[in-house]
Amino acid sequence: MDYIVLDMEWNQPWPGSPSARRPLPVAIRGEIIQIGAVRVTEDQTVADEFQVLIAPKVYRRLNRRVSKLTGIKESRLRDEGVPFQEAMEAFKAWCGQDITFLTWGFDDITVLRENLRLYNMDESFTDRWYNAQMIFNAQTDGSNSQKALKTAMEIFDIPATRPAHDALGDAYHTALICARLDLKKGTQEYTKALKEHENGFHGAELPGCIARQVFYDYADKAAALAAMSGPENICPTCGARMLGSRWFAQPGHRYMDLATCPEHGKFLIRVRLSEQPEGTVRVSRLTYEATSQAAEAYARRAEKADPAEENRRPSSQRRRRRRSKLPETKD
């Protein structure tokens, strides 16, 4: 069995352009213009490579941002690009039969499958697939953040010897990372890593985290935060109901609050809200010790919001702050 480390580049129409409004038999988020792949053998040796340029058929005009990012020009696609069906037949022949795909992220396989459906081509050969980011995280810092390829290379002290945002270059660098992972163990434990990612624990936890929980099916944000301040606000030590203080918003639909157990003192609560497919709200909840970095961050935020602290500011600063809070009006 071989691992096929896959990376692709795809074109997207300019928003509002005729191509963007053109109805397609299958929804696609982008039309593939380049495929790059590197084989990693079962003993984790980086082996042969594959790349192909694809002549676009749906979005014929190359998006300027895509061209700038990848360095690919329309003239090159005209001169070197082959039809998608031809590219896929060559790619499948190179891959062989007993393969497992590895990508750096969740998008590449999804886009590949969308393009295969557009041309009514079989996609079953992509069934065995893993996001190498999840394996990398599980075997390094234990977080579930989707690290940039450049970041992972720096962690493993891998120098960049190929161009970035080139399908083959990115596939090659990803292959070097994968060769340093325990891929057999990573694929066996992948379901657990993926579940934690889906539960919303994105990003490395700050030191002092002592509990992680996931709650489902709240009607809206208000109901979710009320539950986190109410019946679900349980002391991690004794299970008693804790009293909340005040939720402060953070980027990424995150909120933090300082809760108090009558017996065991204060705990910092951080939650992340995310919408479920049916429209309800899921909550990913982290509980921290009161002496943690997270609790210190809460204290700093609370101090900024303290009216007494506001009144201690010079009057000129208070006026500027009040003006900045006025709602915008239309002429």
C-alpha positions as CSV (number, residue, x, y, z in Angstrom):
1,M,0.0,0.0,0.0
2,D,1.2,3.5,-0.9
3,Y,0.3,6.9,0.5
4,I,-0.5,9.5,-2.2
5,V,0.2,13.0,-0.9
6,L,-2.1,15.2,-3.0
7,D,-2.3,18.9,-3.5
8,M,-4.3,20.9,-6.1
9,E,-4.8,24.4,-7.3
10,W,-8.2,25.4,-8.6
11,N,-9.7,28.4,-10.4
12,Q,-12.8,30.3,-9.2
13,P,-14.9,32.9,-11.1
14,W,-14.8,36.5,-10.2
15,P,-17.9,37.2,-8.0
16,G,-20.7,38.6,-10.1
17,S,-19.2,37.6,-13.4
18,P,-21.2,35.7,-16.0
19,S,-19.2,32.6,-15.1
20,A,-20.2,32.9,-11.5
21,R,-23.8,33.0,-12.5
22,R,-23.6,30.2,-14.9
23,P,-25.7,27.2,-13.7
24,L,-23.8,23.9,-13.5
25,P,-25.2,20.4,-13.2
26,V,-23.1,19.9,-10.1
27,A,-22.1,22.6,-7.5
28,I,-18.3,23.1,-7.4
29,R,-16.3,25.5,-5.3
30,G,-13.6,25.6,-7.9
31,E,-12.4,24.1,-11.2
32,I,-9.1,22.2,-10.9
33,I,-6.2,23.6,-13.0
34,Q,-3.2,21.8,-11.4
35,I,-2.7,18.5,-9.7
36,G,0.5,17.7,-7.8
37,A,1.2,14.4,-6.0
38,V,4.0,12.6,-4.3
39,R,4.2,9.0,-3.4
40,V,5.2,7.9,0.1
41,T,5.8,4.2,0.4
42,E,4.5,2.0,3.2
43,D,7.9,2.2,4.9
44,Q,7.5,6.0,4.6
45,T,10.0,6.7,2.0
46,V,9.4,9.7,-0.2
47,A,9.3,8.3,-3.8
48,D,8.1,9.4,-7.2
49,E,6.1,12.5,-8.2
50,F,3.3,13.4,-10.5
51,Q,2.0,16.7,-11.8
52,V,-0.4,17.9,-14.5
53,L,-1.9,21.2,-15.7
54,I,-5.6,21.1,-16.7
55,A,-7.2,23.3,-19.3
56,P,-10.3,24.9,-17.7
57,K,-13.6,24.3,-19.4
58,V,-16.1,25.9,-17.0
59,Y,-14.2,28.9,-15.7
60,R,-12.1,29.7,-18.8
61,R,-10.9,33.1,-17.5
62,L,-8.3,32.8,-14.8
63,N,-9.2,34.7,-11.6
64,R,-6.5,37.3,-11.1
65,R,-6.1,36.4,-7.5
66,V,-5.6,32.7,-8.3
67,S,-3.0,33.6,-11.0
68,K,-1.1,35.9,-8.6
69,L,-1.1,33.3,-5.8
70,T,-0.1,30.3,-7.9
71,G,2.0,32.0,-10.6
72,I,-0.1,30.2,-13.3
73,K,-1.0,32.2,-16.4
74,E,-3.8,31.6,-18.9
75,S,-1.2,31.3,-21.6
76,R,0.4,28.4,-19.8
77,L,-2.9,26.6,-19.3
78,R,-3.6,27.0,-23.0
79,D,-0.2,25.7,-24.0
80,E,0.3,22.9,-21.5
81,G,-3.1,22.1,-20.0
82,V,-4.9,18.9,-20.9
83,P,-8.6,18.1,-20.6
84,F,-9.8,17.1,-17.1
85,Q,-10.7,13.5,-18.1
86,E,-7.3,12.9,-19.7
87,A,-5.6,14.3,-16.6
88,M,-7.6,12.1,-14.3
89,E,-6.9,8.9,-16.3
90,A,-3.1,9.7,-16.2
91,F,-3.3,10.4,-12.5
92,K,-5.2,7.2,-11.6
93,A,-2.8,5.2,-13.7
94,W,0.2,6.7,-11.8
95,C,-1.4,6.2,-8.4
96,G,-2.0,2.5,-8.8
97,Q,-4.5,0.4,-7.0
98,D,-3.7,0.0,-3.3
99,I,-3.5,3.6,-2.2
100,T,-4.4,6.0,0.6
101,F,-4.7,9.7,0.0
102,L,-3.2,12.3,2.4
103,T,-3.9,16.0,2.0
104,W,-3.0,19.1,4.1
105,G,-6.5,20.2,4.9
106,F,-10.1,19.2,4.2
107,D,-10.7,20.9,0.8
108,D,-8.6,19.1,-1.8
109,I,-10.5,15.8,-1.7
110,T,-13.8,17.6,-1.6
111,V,-13.0,19.7,-4.6
112,L,-11.6,16.7,-6.5
113,R,-14.8,14.8,-5.9
114,E,-16.9,17.7,-7.0
115,N,-14.9,17.9,-10.3
116,L,-15.2,14.2,-10.9
117,R,-19.0,14.4,-10.4
118,L,-19.1,17.3,-12.9
119,Y,-17.7,15.0,-15.6
120,N,-19.7,11.9,-14.4
121,M,-16.5,10.1,-13.5
122,D,-16.0,7.5,-10.8
123,E,-14.8,8.9,-7.4
124,S,-14.6,5.7,-5.4
125,F,-10.8,5.6,-5.7
126,T,-10.8,8.6,-3.3
127,D,-12.6,6.7,-0.5
128,R,-9.5,6.1,1.6
129,W,-8.4,9.5,2.6
130,Y,-7.0,11.3,5.7
131,N,-6.3,15.0,6.5
132,A,-2.6,14.9,7.5
133,Q,-3.1,18.0,9.6
134,M,-5.1,16.0,12.1
135,I,-2.4,13.3,12.3
136,F,0.3,16.0,12.6
137,N,-1.5,17.7,15.5
138,A,-2.2,14.5,17.4
139,Q,1.5,13.6,17.2
140,T,2.9,17.1,18.0
141,D,1.2,19.6,20.2
142,G,-2.1,17.8,20.6
143,S,-4.2,20.8,19.3
144,N,-6.8,20.7,16.6
145,S,-6.0,24.0,14.9
146,Q,-5.5,23.7,11.1
147,K,-1.9,24.8,10.9
148,A,-0.4,26.3,7.8
149,L,1.9,24.0,5.9
150,K,4.7,26.6,6.5
151,T,4.2,26.4,10.2
152,A,4.4,22.6,10.3
153,M,7.6,22.7,8.2
154,E,9.1,25.1,10.7
155,I,8.1,22.8,13.6
156,F,9.9,19.9,11.9
157,D,12.8,22.2,10.7
158,I,12.1,21.3,7.1
159,P,13.6,23.9,4.7
160,A,11.4,25.1,1.8
161,T,13.1,23.8,-1.4
162,R,10.0,24.1,-3.7
163,P,7.7,27.0,-4.5
164,A,4.7,27.5,-2.3
165,H,1.2,27.5,-3.8
166,D,2.4,25.2,-6.5
167,A,0.5,21.9,-6.4
168,L,3.7,19.8,-6.7
169,G,5.7,22.0,-4.4
170,D,3.2,21.9,-1.7
171,A,2.6,18.1,-2.1
172,Y,6.4,17.5,-1.9
173,H,6.7,19.5,1.4
174,T,3.6,17.8,2.8
175,A,5.2,14.4,1.9
176,L,8.3,15.3,3.8
177,I,6.2,16.1,6.9
178,C,4.2,12.9,6.5
179,A,7.4,10.8,6.3
180,R,8.3,12.0,9.8
181,L,4.9,11.0,11.2
182,D,3.7,7.6,12.4
183,L,1.2,7.2,9.6
184,K,0.0,3.8,10.6
185,K,-0.8,4.9,14.1
186,G,-2.2,8.2,12.9
187,T,-4.7,6.6,10.5
188,Q,-5.7,4.1,13.2
189,E,-6.4,7.0,15.7
190,Y,-7.8,9.3,13.1
191,T,-11.5,9.0,14.0
192,K,-10.8,10.3,17.6
193,A,-8.8,13.3,16.2
194,L,-11.5,14.1,13.7
195,K,-14.2,13.9,16.3
196,E,-12.4,16.4,18.6
197,H,-12.0,18.7,15.6
198,E,-15.7,18.5,14.7
199,N,-16.6,19.2,18.4
200,G,-15.0,22.6,17.9
201,F,-11.9,22.5,20.0
202,H,-9.9,24.5,17.4
203,G,-6.6,25.9,18.5
204,A,-4.2,25.0,21.2
205,E,-5.6,25.3,24.7
206,L,-4.0,27.8,27.0
207,P,-2.2,26.2,30.0
208,G,-4.5,25.4,32.9
209,C,-7.4,23.7,31.0
210,I,-8.9,21.0,33.3
211,A,-12.1,20.0,31.5
212,R,-13.5,19.8,28.0
213,Q,-17.2,19.2,27.2
214,V,-19.5,19.5,24.2
215,F,-23.2,20.4,24.4
216,Y,-25.7,20.2,21.5
217,D,-29.1,21.4,20.2
218,Y,-29.6,24.8,21.8
219,A,-32.2,27.0,20.0
220,D,-29.9,30.0,19.7
221,K,-26.9,31.9,21.2
222,A,-29.0,33.3,24.1
223,A,-30.2,29.8,25.0
224,A,-26.7,28.4,24.8
225,L,-25.1,31.0,27.0
226,A,-28.0,30.8,29.5
227,A,-27.4,27.1,29.8
228,M,-23.7,27.6,30.2
229,S,-24.4,30.1,33.0
230,G,-27.1,28.0,34.5
231,P,-27.8,24.2,34.7
232,E,-24.6,23.3,32.8
233,N,-22.3,25.6,34.9
234,I,-21.1,22.7,37.1
235,C,-18.0,22.7,39.3
236,P,-15.4,20.3,37.8
237,T,-14.3,19.3,41.3
238,C,-17.5,18.6,43.2
239,G,-20.3,18.9,40.6
240,A,-22.1,21.7,42.4
241,R,-23.8,24.5,40.5
242,M,-21.6,27.5,40.0
243,L,-22.5,31.1,39.8
244,G,-21.5,33.0,36.6
245,S,-20.4,36.6,36.4
246,R,-20.3,38.1,32.9
247,W,-19.8,36.8,29.4
248,F,-17.2,38.6,27.3
249,A,-17.1,38.1,23.6
250,Q,-14.0,37.0,21.8
251,P,-13.2,36.5,18.1
252,G,-14.6,33.4,16.4
253,H,-18.0,33.1,18.2
254,R,-16.2,32.5,21.5
255,Y,-17.1,33.8,24.9
256,M,-15.5,33.7,28.4
257,D,-16.9,34.0,31.9
258,L,-15.6,33.6,35.4
259,A,-17.7,31.2,37.4
260,T,-17.5,30.6,41.2
261,C,-18.1,27.4,43.2
262,P,-19.1,28.1,46.8
263,E,-16.7,25.5,48.0
264,H,-13.9,25.4,45.4
265,G,-13.6,28.9,44.3
266,K,-13.3,30.4,40.8
267,F,-13.0,28.8,37.4
268,L,-12.6,30.4,34.0
269,I,-15.1,29.2,31.4
270,R,-14.5,29.5,27.7
271,V,-17.1,28.5,25.1
272,R,-17.2,28.4,21.4
273,L,-20.6,28.4,19.6
274,S,-21.1,26.8,16.2
275,E,-24.2,26.3,14.2
276,Q,-25.4,22.7,13.5
277,P,-26.8,21.6,10.2
278,E,-30.4,21.8,11.4
279,G,-29.8,25.4,12.6
280,T,-29.4,24.7,16.3
281,V,-26.3,25.7,18.3
282,R,-23.5,23.5,19.6
283,V,-21.3,24.6,22.5
284,S,-17.7,23.5,23.0
285,R,-16.8,24.3,26.6
286,L,-13.4,24.6,28.2
287,T,-12.8,25.0,32.0
288,Y,-9.7,26.6,33.3
289,E,-8.1,27.0,36.7
290,A,-8.5,30.5,38.2
291,T,-4.7,31.0,38.2
292,S,-4.4,30.1,34.5
293,Q,-3.4,32.4,31.7
294,A,-7.0,32.2,30.4
295,A,-8.3,33.6,33.7
296,E,-5.7,36.3,33.7
297,A,-6.9,37.3,30.2
298,Y,-10.5,37.4,31.6
299,A,-9.4,39.7,34.4
300,R,-7.8,42.1,31.9
301,R,-10.9,42.2,29.8
302,A,-13.1,42.7,32.8
303,E,-11.0,45.6,34.0
304,K,-11.4,47.3,30.7
305,A,-15.1,47.0,30.9
306,D,-15.3,48.2,34.6
307,P,-17.2,51.5,34.7
308,A,-15.0,52.6,37.6
309,E,-12.0,52.1,35.4
310,E,-13.7,54.0,32.6
311,N,-14.3,57.0,35.0
312,R,-10.6,57.0,35.9
313,R,-9.7,57.8,32.3
314,P,-9.0,61.4,31.2
315,S,-12.2,63.1,30.0
316,S,-10.8,63.5,26.5
317,Q,-10.3,59.7,26.2
318,R,-13.9,59.1,27.5
319,R,-15.3,61.5,24.9
320,R,-13.4,59.7,22.1
321,R,-14.6,56.3,23.3
322,R,-18.2,57.5,23.5
323,R,-18.0,59.0,20.0
324,S,-16.6,55.7,18.6
325,K,-19.6,53.8,20.0
326,L,-22.2,56.0,18.2
327,P,-24.1,54.0,15.5
328,E,-23.3,54.8,11.9
329,T,-26.0,56.7,10.0
330,K,-26.7,56.8,6.3
331,D,-26.8,60.1,4.4
